[in-house]
Amino acid sequence: MDILAEKKAALAKNLQSLGSVAVAFSGGVDSTFLLQIAHETLGDGAVAVTGRSMSFPKRELEAAENFAAARGIRHFLVDSEELEIDGFSDNPANRCYICKKALLGKILELAQARGIAAVVEASNMDDEGDYRPGLLAVAELGVHSPLRAAHLGKSEIRLLSKEMGLSTWDKPSFACLASRFPYGERIDRERLLRIDAAEQFLLDHGFRQVRVRFHEQGRLARIEVDETGFGLFGQEEIRNKVHARFRELGFAYVCADLQGYRTGSMNETLKTL
């Protein structure tokens, strides 16, 4: 048995030992893989729970709903509007902790009310190499992290997802829209809607891996893309369309980050705070 097969078997064994699970499900690469393994291992003993909020785009919510429905997995939605959580809109450095604790707390309540033994979430080994305050909330609440327990990293999860025929195996990485704001930059409904509209415009025009970062109180949009995206920006027509649309959305200046897309780029500013 190769190492990937061993890790997959360890993951299934871990889930089996829990008896029944509520999977915190965003529809991304990691949580989709975790939900699928949980469903294969526990059958109706595995349910999906997705948080519904302003920072979670409609396209992502619909993808999550479609995945669960296609497989007959019970899927629950919980309203977890971060903007209503005290302190969240101020966007402190531990914003992710504040949000994660509130959402996982609601999933725990749902699990307990329905007699589900455990709540599991989809952080992987790669998440241990960056600033991830949300992991503190996971530990404090006793939520399980089966992917980390099986020592699975993102690239391995993609490979296993591909073997299993999951369409998410090459899905671009996604993080909640609140991650587009520098720490200390206030987050509100209007700003989230602007970011969502900007990223949707890019996706509609052929970009795949994108982040639109919000700077200078909304005067500057800093766009992160992958190599394919840089190729699209080489087309004058595309550049002009993007610039025109972003100006309509209220940005005075629009720029492409030459370093391109990378996870946690806002954490690069922590040393200056």
JOCORMO-V113224 format. One record per residue. RES is the residue in one letter. OMEGA is omega in whole degrees, -180 to 180 (* if undefined). NEAR is the number of other ideal C-beta (glycine too) atoms within 10 Angstrom. Layout:
{{RES OMEGA NEAR} {RES OMEGA NEAR}}
//
This chain:
{{M -179 8} {D -172 7} {I 179 9} {L 178 14} {A 179 11} {E -180 12} {K 178 20} {K 179 21} {A 178 12} {A 178 15} {L -180 23} {A 179 17} {K 178 13} {N -180 20} {L 179 27} {Q -178 13} {S -179 11} {L 176 19} {G 176 11} {S -174 18} {V 168 27} {A -177 25} {V 173 31} {A -165 25} {F 178 27} {S -175 23} {G 178 23} {G -177 19} {V -173 22} {D -176 22} {S 176 23} {T 177 27} {F -180 25} {L -180 30} {L -180 28} {Q 178 21} {I 179 23} {A 179 28} {H 179 22} {E -176 13} {T -171 17} {L -180 19} {G -179 11} {D 177 10} {G 177 16} {A 176 24} {V 178 24} {A 176 27} {V -178 24} {T 177 24} {G -179 24} {R -177 13} {S 180 22} {M -176 19} {S -180 21} {F -174 23} {P -180 19} {K -178 10} {R 180 14} {E 178 16} {L 180 17} {E 178 11} {A 179 19} {A 180 23} {E -179 16} {N -180 12} {F -178 21} {A -178 23} {A -178 10} {A -178 8} {R 179 13} {G 179 10} {I 177 19} {R -173 13} {H -180 19} {F 175 15} {L 175 14} {V 177 16} {D -178 9} {S -176 22} {E -176 15} {E -177 23} {L 179 14} {E -179 12} {I -179 16} {D 177 8} {G -175 10} {F -175 19} {S 177 17} {D 174 13} {N 177 17} {P -178 15} {A 178 15} {N -180 16} {R -177 25} {C 177 21} {Y -179 18} {I -178 20} {C -176 22} {K -179 28} {K 179 20} {A -178 19} {L -179 23} {L 176 23} {G 178 17} {K 178 15} {I 176 26} {L 178 19} {E 179 12} {L -179 17} {A -179 21} {Q -180 12} {A -177 8} {R 176 12} {G 178 7} {I -168 20} {A -172 15} {A 172 18} {V 179 24} {V 179 26} {E -163 27} {A 173 23} {S -179 21} {N -175 22} {M 180 17} {D -179 18} {D 180 21} {E -178 12} {G -179 10} {D 177 9} {Y -177 15} {R -179 18} {P 179 17} {G 180 20} {L 176 19} {L 177 14} {A 178 22} {V -179 23} {A -177 9} {E -176 13} {L 180 15} {G 177 10} {V -177 23} {H 178 19} {S -173 20} {P -180 26} {L 177 28} {R 179 19} {A 179 16} {A 178 23} {H 179 14} {L 176 25} {G -176 17} {K -177 16} {S 178 10} {E 178 20} {I 177 28} {R 180 18} {L 180 14} {L 178 20} {S 178 21} {K 178 13} {E -177 12} {M 179 15} {G 178 8} {L -177 19} {S -179 11} {T -174 21} {W 179 17} {D 178 11} {K 178 17} {P 178 15} {S 179 13} {F 172 20} {A -176 15} {C -174 21} {L 178 25} {A -179 23} {S -179 18} {R -174 27} {F 175 21} {P 178 18} {Y -178 16} {G 176 12} {E -173 17} {R 178 10} {I 175 22} {D -175 11} {R -177 11} {E -179 9} {R 177 21} {L 179 23} {L 178 13} {R -180 20} {I 180 24} {D -180 19} {A -180 16} {A -180 24} {E 178 20} {Q 178 15} {F 179 18} {L 179 23} {L -180 15} {D -179 9} {H 169 14} {G 176 12} {F -179 21} {R -179 15} {Q -175 19} {V 167 19} {R 172 25} {V -178 24} {R -172 19} {F -176 23} {H 174 16} {E 178 13} {Q 175 9} {G 178 17} {R -175 11} {L 172 15} {A 178 26} {R -174 19} {I 174 22} {E 179 20} {V 175 21} {D -177 15} {E 177 9} {T 179 12} {G 177 21} {F 177 13} {G 178 12} {L 179 17} {F 175 15} {G 179 9} {Q -176 12} {E -179 8} {E 179 9} {I 180 17} {R -178 14} {N 180 10} {K -180 14} {V -179 21} {H -178 15} {A -179 10} {R -179 17} {F 175 23} {R 176 13} {E -179 11} {L 174 16} {G 178 14} {F 178 22} {A -178 11} {Y -179 13} {V -180 19} {C 175 14} {A 178 16} {D -176 14} {L 177 7} {Q 177 9} {G -178 16} {Y 168 20} {R -179 13} {T 174 16} {G -177 14} {S 178 18} {M 178 22} {N 179 15} {E -178 12} {T -175 12} {L -177 12} {K -179 6} {T -177 7} {L * 9}}
//
